[in-house]
Every structure is written in structure tokens, then in C-alpha cells.
Amino acid sequence: MNMKQIAGGVTAAKGYEAASTAAGIKYQNRTDMAMIYSQVPCVAAGTFTTNVVKAAPVKWDQKLVKESGEAQAVVINAGIANACTGAEGYSYCKATAQAAAEALGVDENSVLVASTGVIGMQLPMDRLTAGIRMMAPLLSDTQESGTEAAKAIMTTDTEKKEVAVEFEAGGKTVTIGGMCKGSGMIHPNMCTMLAFVTTDLAISRELLQEALSQDIKDTYNMISVDGDTSTNDTVLLLANGQAAGTIGMVVWLVVLFAVMYFLMIRPQKKEQKKKELMLNEVATGDTVLTTSGFYGTVIDIEDDTVIVEFGNNKNCRIPMQKTAIADLEKAEDSAK
């Protein structure tokens, strides 16, 4: 099988379009919404968080993938996760799908949704639905539109993540592309991960789901950065059959694994290496930000344990693992 990596992401495969916009969901002066659209209905597969607490978008997507296995659009927002938001949060998923269905002329049950960001806050639906209306006329199959969509879903990510590959199947050129976000709280079983993969391969819903479920075990679920887990993990895979090519299960598993590797494992290895380098540089006197959101000063280090002094209270000194450090400011830099 001849497979090669090409430029692009979610718009690389035939029949897919993308758009993004700055809706002001939570962030200011940056894009924070993205939309993926297929010109024809797709078969859909998905894998989701194993966390006991599941965000509303996860529940919505699980229902659609299980009951119909078809989709034509995905709406994603960054900034607010719509997690731990109860029945109201779930109703907002339905409202999002309805708004997208109206803007795109598709069935609301063919619209998948995804959210990432702060837990416990309700979505500002006026801004979100306005964002959908802004994106619909901007949909484009260009490489740039796919790249901008990948940027829009970033939260704590240090760089956008997208990839595309093409290969021959049944005499046809088949393409598979994708984008994802995920930086902190990456731990086995797909935590704080949103990934969207598109292909023009002709494949059954059953084989699509089986391949995704098998590949997830050896790709996303092998990643750990800081040991925390999330409520919103979602990987969605859409196939619209526009290339007409078909392949065997083994070949499809290999291709999908390659995409997963380039899309997530390689970038996350870079994230892990950066964190390891940062932790190796920790010294007494440095200011640190913990994964819990507290600032403190390192006053002692012993192997993988640091003692951190919080605030001006000399009695508030807590031993903690180095891995609980999320960010670091060197003492010499803070003194400038």
C-alpha cells in the first residue's frame, strides 16, 4: 500500500468544508468556534470519555452515533465545556444542533457537537447561535479553512494540530484528514481530547466504528501528560464515500493508526518533552503555578518532591510532586 502525508486537515478529503469565527463564547480577540460540514451525509463513528461524569455534548454525540450512525455537520466551541450543567446544558446541545440544521439545511439529528473549556458554566446561547449563523456562509473546502478551524478549537494548546494522508484503494485515491486539541489533562483513556477525523472512503458504519475503537486503544489511550482526566473527551470519525474506493479492514486499521499517530501522539510527545525539560530546571526560589491553579515559591527540592511556600504565610509550606507543577518562572526572571 502506498500511503503519503499531504498538506491539510479536515478539509483534505473530498466533500468536506470548514469554517471558524470569533463568537466571544469566553475568549476575546480570537476565534473560538469551528464547524465541519460534509456536502453529503456521512456514516459516523465515535469514542468518548470513560469518566463517570460525562459532559452534555458527549451524551448528545453518544446518542446520535449509537442510534443513527449518520452525521453531516459538527459544531465545536472553545472556552466553555458545557460539563456539569445538567438538563439545561443538554438542552443547549439540542438547541445548537437545531441552529446548525436551520443554517445548513440538514436534519438536526445529523449535527454532532463538542465543547472544551471551563467546567460548570452554561453556554451563552445567543453568542453560540450567532456564531453558527456567521460560519454557515463561510464554509469552504480550502486548506486554509481547515487550518483556521484547527486553531479555533485550541485552549491551552501551544500549537494547532492537523494532518492528512492519501492512499490508493480499489484504483481510487482516498484521503483521510483530521484536527484535534489537547494539552493539559491528557491521561490514558482519552482525557481532555477533542479530535475530528474525516475521510472520503466508502465504508460501512460497523467497520468504521470497529476500526476507530481498535485504533484508539493503541493511540490516544496510550498518552499521559499530567495524570488528570476530563469530562469531554471525544473522537469523531466521519466517512462520506465520495472517493468511492473501498479497502479491507487490516489496511484501514493501518491507515487510521498512521493518522492518529501524526495527529496526536507525535505532538503530545513534544508536549511531554517540554514539560520534562521544564521540571528538570526547577530550582529553589522559582515561582511555580500548580495544576490546581495555585502560585507559590519553591523553598526546597529533594528528588521528585518540592516544598512550595504559598502566599506570605511562612507556615503554609506544602510538599508536592514535581509533576504537579504546570508552569514555571525562574527566580532570576521574576527579579527583573
The 8 nearest C-alpha neighbors of each residue, nearest first, counted from 0:
[[1, 2, 167, 166, 250, 168, 254, 3],
 [2, 0, 166, 167, 3, 165, 168, 254],
 [3, 1, 166, 165, 0, 164, 4, 167],
 [4, 2, 164, 165, 5, 166, 1, 163],
 [3, 5, 164, 163, 165, 6, 2, 162],
 [6, 4, 164, 163, 3, 7, 165, 162],
 [7, 5, 163, 4, 162, 8, 142, 11],
 [8, 6, 142, 11, 163, 162, 5, 10],
 [7, 9, 176, 177, 162, 161, 163, 11],
 [8, 10, 177, 176, 145, 11, 197, 178],
 [9, 11, 15, 140, 145, 16, 8, 12],
 [10, 12, 7, 8, 9, 176, 163, 13],
 [13, 11, 174, 198, 199, 10, 175, 15],
 [14, 12, 199, 15, 241, 11, 242, 10],
 [13, 15, 38, 37, 12, 241, 16, 39],
 [16, 14, 37, 10, 36, 13, 140, 12],
 [15, 17, 140, 139, 36, 10, 138, 35],
 [18, 16, 35, 138, 34, 139, 145, 144],
 [17, 19, 138, 34, 134, 144, 33, 137],
 [20, 18, 33, 148, 32, 134, 34, 151],
 [19, 21, 30, 32, 22, 31, 134, 130],
 [20, 22, 30, 31, 29, 23, 32, 19],
 [21, 23, 130, 24, 126, 20, 31, 127],
 [22, 24, 25, 26, 21, 27, 126, 31],
 [25, 23, 22, 26, 78, 126, 123, 127],
 [26, 24, 78, 23, 27, 79, 77, 31],
 [27, 25, 23, 24, 78, 29, 28, 31],
 [26, 28, 29, 23, 25, 21, 30, 24],
 [27, 29, 26, 30, 21, 23, 31, 22],
 [30, 28, 27, 21, 31, 26, 151, 23],
 [31, 29, 21, 151, 20, 32, 19, 22],
 [30, 32, 151, 77, 21, 76, 152, 22],
 [33, 31, 76, 20, 19, 75, 151, 30],
 [34, 32, 19, 148, 75, 18, 74, 151],
 [33, 35, 74, 18, 17, 73, 75, 19],
 [34, 36, 17, 73, 72, 16, 74, 18],
 [37, 35, 72, 16, 15, 71, 17, 38],
 [38, 36, 15, 71, 39, 14, 16, 72],
 [37, 39, 14, 15, 36, 40, 71, 16],
 [38, 40, 37, 41, 239, 71, 14, 241],
 [41, 39, 71, 70, 239, 37, 69, 38],
 [42, 40, 239, 238, 70, 69, 71, 237],
 [41, 43, 69, 238, 204, 68, 237, 70],
 [44, 42, 237, 68, 69, 236, 70, 41],
 [45, 43, 208, 236, 235, 64, 207, 68],
 [46, 44, 235, 234, 236, 47, 64, 208],
 [47, 45, 234, 233, 212, 235, 44, 48],
 [46, 48, 233, 232, 234, 49, 45, 57],
 [49, 47, 232, 50, 189, 230, 231, 233],
 [48, 50, 51, 188, 47, 189, 53, 230],
 [49, 51, 52, 48, 230, 53, 229, 228],
 [52, 50, 53, 49, 230, 48, 229, 54],
 [53, 51, 50, 230, 54, 83, 82, 49],
 [52, 54, 230, 51, 57, 50, 231, 55],
 [55, 53, 82, 230, 57, 231, 56, 81],
 [54, 56, 89, 58, 57, 88, 82, 81],
 [57, 55, 59, 113, 58, 54, 112, 60],
 [58, 56, 60, 54, 55, 59, 61, 231],
 [57, 59, 61, 55, 56, 60, 62, 54],
 [60, 58, 56, 62, 57, 61, 55, 63],
 [61, 59, 63, 57, 62, 58, 111, 64],
 [60, 62, 58, 64, 59, 63, 57, 65],
 [61, 63, 65, 59, 60, 64, 66, 58],
 [62, 64, 60, 66, 65, 61, 67, 68],
 [65, 63, 68, 61, 62, 66, 67, 60],
 [66, 64, 62, 63, 68, 67, 61, 60],
 [65, 67, 63, 64, 62, 68, 61, 69],
 [68, 66, 69, 63, 64, 65, 62, 108],
 [67, 69, 64, 43, 42, 65, 66, 63],
 [68, 70, 42, 43, 67, 41, 109, 64],
 [71, 69, 109, 41, 110, 40, 43, 72],
 [70, 72, 40, 37, 109, 41, 36, 110],
 [73, 71, 36, 110, 35, 70, 111, 37],
 [72, 74, 111, 35, 112, 110, 34, 75],
 [75, 73, 34, 112, 33, 113, 111, 35],
 [76, 74, 113, 33, 32, 114, 112, 34],
 [75, 77, 32, 114, 31, 152, 33, 115],
 [78, 76, 115, 31, 152, 116, 114, 79],
 [77, 79, 116, 25, 115, 117, 24, 26],
 [78, 80, 116, 117, 115, 81, 77, 122],
 [79, 81, 115, 116, 114, 82, 117, 118],
 [82, 80, 79, 88, 121, 84, 55, 54],
 [81, 83, 54, 118, 80, 84, 119, 55],
 [84, 82, 119, 85, 54, 118, 81, 52],
 [83, 85, 88, 82, 119, 81, 87, 121],
 [86, 84, 88, 87, 83, 89, 55, 82],
 [85, 87, 89, 88, 90, 84, 55, 91],
 [88, 86, 90, 85, 89, 84, 91, 121],
 [87, 89, 84, 91, 90, 86, 85, 55],
 [90, 88, 55, 86, 92, 91, 87, 85],
 [89, 91, 87, 93, 92, 88, 86, 94],
 [90, 92, 94, 88, 89, 93, 95, 87],
 [93, 91, 95, 89, 90, 94, 56, 96],
 [92, 94, 96, 90, 91, 95, 97, 89],
 [95, 93, 91, 97, 92, 96, 98, 90],
 [96, 94, 92, 98, 93, 97, 91, 99],
 [97, 95, 107, 93, 99, 110, 94, 98],
 [96, 98, 100, 94, 107, 95, 99, 93],
 [99, 97, 95, 101, 100, 96, 128, 94],
 [100, 98, 102, 96, 101, 97, 103, 131],
 [101, 99, 105, 107, 97, 103, 104, 98],
 [100, 102, 98, 104, 99, 103, 97, 105],
 [103, 101, 99, 100, 104, 135, 132, 98],
 [104, 102, 100, 105, 101, 99, 135, 98],
 [103, 105, 101, 100, 102, 106, 99, 107],
 [106, 104, 100, 103, 107, 101, 109, 71],
 [105, 107, 108, 109, 100, 104, 110, 97],
 [108, 106, 100, 96, 97, 109, 110, 105],
 [109, 107, 106, 110, 63, 96, 70, 111],
 [108, 110, 70, 107, 71, 106, 69, 111],
 [111, 109, 72, 96, 107, 108, 73, 70],
 [112, 110, 73, 60, 72, 74, 109, 70],
 [113, 111, 74, 73, 56, 75, 110, 60],
 [112, 114, 75, 56, 74, 76, 115, 111],
 [115, 113, 80, 76, 75, 77, 81, 79],
 [116, 114, 80, 77, 79, 78, 76, 231],
 [115, 117, 78, 79, 80, 77, 118, 154],
 [116, 118, 79, 80, 78, 119, 120, 115],
 [117, 119, 82, 80, 120, 81, 116, 83],
 [118, 120, 83, 82, 84, 117, 121, 81],
 [121, 119, 118, 81, 122, 79, 117, 84],
 [122, 120, 81, 84, 88, 123, 119, 79],
 [121, 123, 124, 81, 120, 79, 24, 91],
 [124, 122, 125, 126, 127, 121, 24, 128],
 [125, 123, 127, 126, 122, 128, 91, 95],
 [124, 126, 128, 127, 123, 129, 130, 122],
 [127, 125, 129, 124, 128, 123, 22, 130],
 [126, 128, 124, 130, 129, 125, 123, 131],
 [127, 129, 131, 130, 125, 126, 124, 98],
 [130, 128, 126, 132, 127, 131, 125, 133],
 [131, 129, 127, 133, 22, 128, 132, 126],
 [130, 132, 128, 134, 133, 129, 99, 135],
 [131, 133, 129, 130, 134, 135, 102, 128],
 [134, 132, 130, 131, 135, 129, 136, 20],
 [133, 135, 137, 131, 18, 132, 136, 19],
 [134, 136, 137, 132, 138, 133, 102, 131],
 [137, 135, 138, 134, 133, 132, 18, 139],
 [138, 136, 134, 135, 18, 139, 133, 19],
 [139, 137, 18, 17, 16, 136, 135, 134],
 [138, 140, 16, 141, 17, 144, 137, 18],
 [139, 141, 16, 10, 15, 17, 142, 144],
 [142, 140, 143, 144, 139, 10, 145, 16],
 [141, 143, 145, 7, 144, 10, 146, 140],
 [142, 144, 146, 141, 145, 147, 7, 140],
 [145, 143, 147, 141, 146, 142, 17, 18],
 [146, 144, 148, 142, 143, 10, 147, 17],
 [145, 147, 143, 149, 148, 144, 142, 150],
 [146, 148, 150, 144, 149, 145, 143, 151],
 [149, 147, 151, 33, 145, 19, 146, 150],
 [150, 148, 146, 147, 151, 178, 152, 159],
 [149, 151, 147, 159, 148, 153, 152, 146],
 [150, 152, 31, 30, 148, 149, 153, 32],
 [153, 151, 77, 150, 149, 31, 76, 180],
 [154, 152, 156, 150, 151, 180, 155, 159],
 [153, 155, 156, 77, 152, 116, 78, 115],
 [156, 154, 182, 157, 153, 183, 181, 180],
 [157, 155, 182, 154, 158, 153, 181, 180],
 [156, 158, 155, 159, 182, 153, 270, 154],
 [159, 157, 156, 160, 150, 153, 266, 180],
 [160, 158, 150, 149, 161, 153, 156, 157],
 [159, 161, 178, 179, 262, 158, 149, 180],
 [162, 160, 178, 8, 177, 262, 179, 159],
 [161, 163, 8, 176, 177, 262, 7, 261],
 [164, 162, 176, 8, 5, 7, 175, 4],
 [165, 163, 4, 5, 3, 175, 174, 176],
 [164, 166, 174, 173, 3, 2, 175, 4],
 [167, 165, 2, 173, 172, 1, 174, 168],
 [166, 168, 172, 171, 173, 170, 1, 169],
 [169, 167, 244, 171, 170, 245, 246, 172],
 [168, 170, 244, 171, 245, 167, 246, 172],
 [169, 171, 168, 167, 172, 244, 245, 173],
 [172, 170, 168, 244, 169, 167, 173, 242],
 [173, 171, 167, 166, 168, 165, 174, 242],
 [172, 174, 166, 165, 242, 200, 167, 171],
 [175, 173, 165, 12, 198, 164, 199, 166],
 [174, 176, 198, 164, 197, 163, 12, 165],
 [177, 175, 163, 8, 9, 197, 162, 196],
 [176, 178, 196, 9, 8, 195, 161, 162],
 [177, 179, 161, 195, 160, 149, 194, 8],
 [180, 178, 194, 193, 160, 195, 161, 149],
 [181, 179, 193, 153, 192, 152, 194, 160],
 [180, 182, 192, 191, 156, 183, 193, 179],
 [181, 183, 156, 155, 185, 184, 180, 270],
 [182, 184, 185, 181, 225, 155, 224, 191],
 [183, 185, 227, 228, 225, 191, 190, 186],
 [186, 184, 190, 223, 224, 183, 191, 225],
 [185, 187, 223, 226, 190, 222, 227, 228],
 [188, 186, 220, 222, 221, 223, 189, 190],
 [189, 187, 220, 190, 186, 49, 48, 219],
 [190, 188, 220, 219, 187, 232, 192, 48],
 [189, 191, 228, 229, 185, 192, 232, 186],
 [192, 190, 229, 232, 184, 181, 185, 231],
 [191, 193, 232, 181, 190, 189, 180, 233],
 [192, 194, 233, 179, 180, 232, 234, 181],
 [195, 193, 179, 234, 178, 235, 233, 192],
 [194, 196, 235, 177, 178, 234, 236, 179],
 [195, 197, 177, 236, 176, 235, 237, 9],
 [198, 196, 237, 176, 175, 9, 236, 177],
 [199, 197, 175, 238, 12, 200, 174, 237],
 [198, 200, 240, 241, 242, 239, 12, 238],
 [199, 201, 240, 198, 242, 244, 173, 238],
 [240, 202, 200, 243, 245, 244, 199, 239],
 [203, 201, 200, 207, 245, 204, 206, 240],
 [204, 202, 205, 206, 207, 201, 42, 208],
 [203, 205, 207, 42, 206, 208, 43, 68],
 [206, 204, 208, 203, 207, 209, 202, 44],
 [207, 205, 209, 203, 208, 204, 210, 202],
 [206, 208, 204, 210, 205, 209, 203, 44],
 [209, 207, 44, 211, 205, 206, 210, 212],
 [208, 210, 206, 212, 207, 211, 213, 205],
 [209, 211, 213, 207, 208, 212, 252, 206],
 [212, 210, 208, 214, 213, 209, 215, 207],
 [211, 213, 209, 215, 210, 214, 208, 46],
 [214, 212, 210, 211, 215, 216, 209, 217],
 [215, 213, 211, 216, 217, 212, 256, 210],
 [214, 216, 218, 212, 219, 217, 213, 211],
 [217, 215, 220, 214, 213, 218, 219, 212],
 [216, 218, 215, 214, 221, 220, 219, 213],
 [217, 219, 215, 221, 220, 216, 214, 259],
 [220, 218, 215, 221, 189, 222, 217, 216],
 [219, 221, 187, 188, 216, 189, 222, 218],
 [220, 222, 219, 187, 218, 217, 223, 216],
 [223, 221, 187, 220, 186, 219, 185, 224],
 [222, 224, 186, 185, 187, 226, 225, 221],
 [225, 223, 185, 271, 226, 186, 184, 222],
 [224, 226, 184, 227, 223, 185, 322, 183],
 [227, 225, 186, 224, 223, 184, 185, 228],
 [228, 226, 184, 225, 186, 185, 229, 190],
 [229, 227, 190, 184, 186, 191, 185, 226],
 [230, 228, 190, 191, 231, 232, 50, 184],
 [229, 231, 53, 54, 52, 50, 232, 48],
 [230, 232, 54, 229, 191, 57, 233, 48],
 [233, 231, 48, 192, 191, 190, 47, 189],
 [232, 234, 47, 193, 46, 192, 231, 194],
 [233, 235, 194, 46, 45, 193, 195, 47],
 [236, 234, 45, 195, 44, 196, 194, 233],
 [235, 237, 196, 44, 43, 197, 195, 45],
 [236, 238, 43, 197, 41, 42, 198, 196],
 [239, 237, 198, 41, 42, 199, 240, 200],
 [238, 240, 41, 199, 241, 40, 42, 39],
 [201, 241, 239, 200, 199, 243, 242, 238],
 [240, 242, 199, 243, 239, 13, 200, 14],
 [241, 243, 199, 244, 240, 200, 173, 171],
 [244, 242, 240, 201, 241, 200, 245, 171],
 [245, 243, 168, 171, 169, 242, 200, 201],
 [244, 246, 201, 168, 169, 200, 202, 243],
 [247, 245, 168, 251, 250, 248, 244, 169],
 [248, 246, 250, 249, 251, 245, 252, 168],
 [247, 249, 251, 250, 252, 246, 206, 210],
 [250, 248, 252, 251, 247, 253, 246, 254],
 [251, 249, 253, 252, 247, 248, 254, 246],
 [250, 252, 248, 254, 253, 249, 255, 247],
 [253, 251, 249, 255, 250, 254, 210, 256],
 [254, 252, 256, 250, 251, 255, 257, 249],
 [255, 253, 251, 257, 256, 252, 250, 258],
 [254, 256, 258, 252, 257, 253, 251, 259],
 [255, 257, 259, 253, 254, 258, 214, 252],
 [258, 256, 260, 254, 255, 259, 253, 261],
 [257, 259, 255, 261, 260, 256, 262, 254],
 [260, 258, 256, 262, 257, 261, 263, 255],
 [259, 261, 264, 257, 258, 262, 263, 256],
 [262, 260, 258, 265, 259, 263, 257, 264],
 [263, 261, 259, 260, 162, 161, 258, 160],
 [262, 264, 266, 260, 265, 261, 259, 267],
 [263, 265, 260, 267, 266, 268, 261, 262],
 [264, 266, 268, 267, 261, 263, 260, 269],
 [267, 265, 269, 268, 263, 264, 270, 262],
 [268, 266, 270, 264, 269, 265, 263, 271],
 [267, 269, 271, 265, 270, 266, 264, 272],
 [268, 270, 272, 266, 267, 271, 273, 265],
 [271, 269, 267, 273, 268, 272, 274, 266],
 [272, 270, 268, 274, 269, 273, 224, 267],
 [271, 273, 275, 269, 274, 270, 268, 276],
 [274, 272, 270, 276, 271, 275, 269, 277],
 [275, 273, 277, 271, 276, 272, 278, 270],
 [274, 276, 272, 278, 277, 273, 271, 279],
 [277, 275, 279, 273, 274, 278, 272, 280],
 [276, 278, 274, 280, 275, 279, 273, 281],
 [279, 277, 275, 280, 281, 276, 274, 321],
 [278, 280, 276, 277, 281, 275, 274, 282],
 [279, 281, 277, 278, 282, 276, 329, 275],
 [282, 280, 278, 279, 285, 277, 283, 327],
 [283, 281, 285, 284, 280, 297, 300, 329],
 [284, 282, 297, 298, 285, 299, 300, 281],
 [283, 285, 297, 330, 296, 298, 282, 286],
 [286, 284, 330, 329, 297, 283, 296, 282],
 [285, 287, 296, 328, 295, 327, 329, 297],
 [288, 286, 327, 295, 294, 326, 296, 328],
 [287, 289, 294, 326, 325, 293, 324, 292],
 [290, 288, 324, 325, 291, 292, 293, 323],
 [289, 291, 325, 292, 323, 324, 288, 293],
 [292, 290, 289, 293, 323, 288, 325, 324],
 [291, 293, 289, 290, 288, 294, 325, 324],
 [294, 292, 289, 288, 291, 295, 290, 309],
 [295, 293, 288, 287, 289, 309, 292, 286],
 [294, 296, 309, 308, 287, 286, 307, 293],
 [297, 295, 286, 308, 307, 285, 284, 287],
 [296, 298, 307, 283, 284, 285, 306, 299],
 [299, 297, 283, 306, 307, 284, 296, 308],
 [298, 300, 306, 283, 305, 297, 301, 307],
 [301, 299, 305, 304, 306, 302, 283, 298],
 [300, 302, 304, 303, 305, 299, 306, 321],
 [301, 303, 304, 300, 305, 321, 320, 299],
 [304, 302, 321, 320, 301, 305, 300, 322],
 [305, 303, 320, 301, 319, 321, 302, 300],
 [304, 306, 300, 319, 318, 299, 321, 320],
 [307, 305, 318, 299, 317, 298, 297, 319],
 [306, 308, 297, 296, 317, 316, 295, 298],
 [309, 307, 316, 296, 295, 315, 297, 317],
 [308, 310, 295, 315, 307, 316, 296, 294],
 [311, 309, 312, 295, 308, 315, 294, 313],
 [312, 310, 313, 309, 308, 315, 314, 295],
 [311, 313, 314, 310, 315, 309, 308, 316],
 [312, 314, 315, 311, 316, 308, 309, 310],
 [315, 313, 312, 316, 308, 309, 311, 317],
 [316, 314, 312, 313, 309, 308, 317, 310],
 [315, 317, 308, 307, 314, 306, 309, 313],
 [316, 318, 307, 306, 319, 315, 308, 309],
 [319, 317, 306, 305, 307, 304, 316, 320],
 [320, 318, 305, 304, 306, 317, 321, 323],
 [319, 321, 304, 322, 323, 303, 305, 318],
 [320, 322, 323, 303, 304, 324, 305, 319],
 [321, 323, 320, 324, 225, 278, 325, 303],
 [324, 322, 321, 290, 289, 320, 325, 319],
 [325, 323, 289, 322, 321, 326, 288, 290],
 [324, 326, 289, 290, 288, 323, 327, 287],
 [327, 325, 288, 287, 324, 289, 328, 277],
 [326, 328, 287, 286, 329, 288, 285, 325],
 [329, 327, 286, 285, 287, 330, 333, 332],
 [328, 330, 285, 332, 331, 327, 333, 286],
 [329, 331, 285, 333, 284, 332, 334, 328],
 [330, 332, 334, 329, 333, 335, 285, 328],
 [331, 333, 329, 334, 330, 335, 328, 285],
 [334, 332, 330, 335, 331, 329, 328, 286],
 [333, 335, 331, 332, 330, 329, 328, 285],
 [334, 333, 332, 331, 330, 329, 328, 285]]
